[in-house]
Amino acid sequence: MAKKITVKTRLMMSVVITFVAMIMMLFFFNYSISSLQRLYLGLELNEHVENVILKLRKDEKDFITIKDKKYLGQFETKFIELEKSVDEFEIILDDVGIKTDELKILKKLLASYRDLFHQLVEIQEEIGLDSDSGLTGTLRASVHRVEEVLEIKKDLRLTNNLLMLRRYEKDFILRSDLKYLELFKTEIAKFKINLIRNRDLEQRENKKLSLLIESYKQDFLNLADGNRKKGLTYNKGILGELRKVSHESEEILEKLETKIHDALTQNISAKRANATVISVVFIIAFALFNSAVMLRSILVDWSRQSLIEIKKSKPKGRET
């Protein structure tokens, strides 16, 4: 015959079921928290990558302004840090199930940005890091040789031509406007015409000055070409390409940030729904268990009562 389940036994079974349910809930919430932590870490890395790129842009602008190669070293140090952060960022996004196609494009853009910055440094070295180096130094030496000859000969017309050439040279360097290059070429032609018409210079001196002014012209054209490659404005040349790559990188990071925020919203909503379902299932299971235990207890009591009544209804044996 089935034994009646005591109150103590029922309490013990309830405690066990509750404990198991709590363990399951704990595992679920740990998993949920871990997933959310990875997403928040992804946001932090996205912001960190963006900040490092801004620091790289600062090194770029400082180099353009100050023309000191120390900024190349600083750029490289930050870029190595950036590469590590991007790799970690990619792992995080992969862990949380976010496609990393944009991040692969970002890696290519950053590699291109690094290469362009090296090109910028190289072209600036070619142009000159100061007034005495590169094409700038060569140009300066060329015009000084012309000035030395004219200072001796005291030719007013040629001296005025040279002053105009120096003015257009400096205007081009300061304003980066190609119209000064054309004005320079026109003034060079005038200088040569006046040199040919000059009767005060000996043939040897005339020839020497002609060679010097041609050398000056070529050095200036080389300098202008170097500046054109570098970029006469921030939208042209290497400077323009650097700016374009930088903006494309920023756009990709914005897209990734939006993706992570969307994933966070979906993740939180899903976790709330799952928690609700688990809680409802637990309540229903607990209620069913208690109902089953109570029903069994009732059936046992009913069976015992029935047996007692059956025994009572049996006739007693005759007395002797």
DALINVEN-V892551 format. One record per residue. PHI is phi in whole degrees, 0 to 359 (* if undefined). Layout:
BEGIN
PHI
PHI
END
This chain:
BEGIN
*
293
272
288
282
286
299
298
296
297
297
298
294
295
298
298
298
298
297
298
296
295
299
298
296
297
299
297
290
298
296
297
297
301
297
293
298
295
293
295
295
299
297
297
292
301
293
296
300
298
293
294
298
297
293
296
296
295
299
300
293
297
295
299
281
266
59
243
290
298
289
292
296
296
300
296
299
291
292
298
298
297
300
296
294
294
297
294
299
296
296
299
298
294
297
267
80
263
299
253
300
298
292
294
295
300
300
294
296
293
297
294
298
298
297
294
294
297
297
298
297
297
292
290
297
295
292
130
278
210
289
253
244
62
296
296
295
297
298
298
295
298
291
294
293
294
298
299
293
292
295
286
277
56
271
293
295
293
296
297
301
293
298
294
297
295
295
293
300
292
298
296
295
282
256
52
246
294
296
288
293
293
296
297
299
297
290
297
299
296
301
295
296
295
292
295
282
292
252
275
271
290
300
295
292
298
295
298
294
296
293
294
290
292
296
299
300
295
296
291
297
296
296
297
294
298
293
293
295
297
125
287
225
286
254
233
60
296
299
294
293
300
296
298
298
298
293
296
296
297
296
295
296
296
296
295
297
297
299
293
299
297
296
297
300
295
296
296
298
295
294
297
297
296
296
297
298
296
297
297
299
297
297
297
298
294
294
296
298
297
296
296
295
295
297
297
297
296
297
296
299
296
297
296
296
296
297
296
294
298
297
293
280
287
289
281
292
292
272
257
END
